[in-house]
Amino acid sequence: MLREQVEAFSEEEASDALRLLELRRDPVVVAFRDAPIDDEPFTSEERATLTEADGDIAAGRTISLDELRRELGDE
């Protein structure tokens, strides 16, 4: 079944698939893939910050990335 699908790939699809397979050996990708899960507990300050951010989002106190860039003069 896999062989049939691979044989049906266009040149572009085959090239994309090959790049993805090669990424599996990339040392940076491997390091991220094999990195331990961050199990450090949240601090009370971090939890308060997240609660505040959730409240801002719920109240609509947000701006778009484009608006932020304009405010910072990046556009």
C-alpha positions in Angstrom: 0.0 0.0 0.0 2.8 2.5 0.9 4.7 1.5 -2.2 1.7 2.2 -4.4 1.2 5.6 -2.9 4.9 6.5 -3.3 5.0 5.3 -6.9 2.0 7.5 -7.6 3.8 10.6 -6.4 4.5 13.4 -8.8 8.2 14.6 -8.9 7.3 17.5 -6.7 5.5 15.3 -4.2 8.4 12.8 -4.1 10.8 15.7 -3.6 8.7 17.0 -0.7 8.5 13.5 0.9 12.2 13.1 0.6 12.9 16.4 2.3 10.6 15.3 5.2 12.4 12.0 5.5 15.7 13.8 5.6 14.5 16.1 8.4 14.2 13.0 10.6 18.0 12.9 10.7 18.6 16.6 11.2 20.3 17.0 14.5 18.2 20.0 15.5 15.0 18.3 14.7 16.2 15.2 16.6 17.2 17.3 19.7 13.7 18.9 19.8 12.0 15.6 19.2 13.9 13.9 22.0 13.9 16.8 24.4 12.3 15.9 27.8 8.9 17.4 28.5 9.1 20.5 30.6 7.5 19.4 33.8 8.5 22.4 35.9 5.4 23.6 37.8 4.0 27.0 37.2 4.7 29.7 39.7 1.9 31.7 41.3 3.1 34.7 39.4 2.9 32.8 36.1 -0.5 31.5 36.9 -1.7 35.1 37.7 -0.3 36.4 34.5 -2.1 33.8 32.5 -5.4 34.5 34.3 -4.9 38.2 33.5 -4.2 37.4 29.9 -7.3 35.2 29.6 -9.4 38.1 31.1 -8.0 40.5 28.5 -8.8 38.1 25.7 -12.3 37.5 27.0 -12.9 41.3 27.3 -11.6 41.9 23.8 -8.6 43.9 25.0 -6.4 42.7 22.2 -4.7 44.1 19.0 -3.7 42.4 15.8 -0.1 41.7 15.0 -0.3 44.3 12.1 -1.5 47.0 14.6 1.3 46.2 17.0 3.8 46.4 14.2 2.4 49.9 13.2 2.6 51.0 16.9 6.2 49.8 17.1 7.1 51.4 13.8 8.0 48.1 12.1 6.0 48.8 9.0 
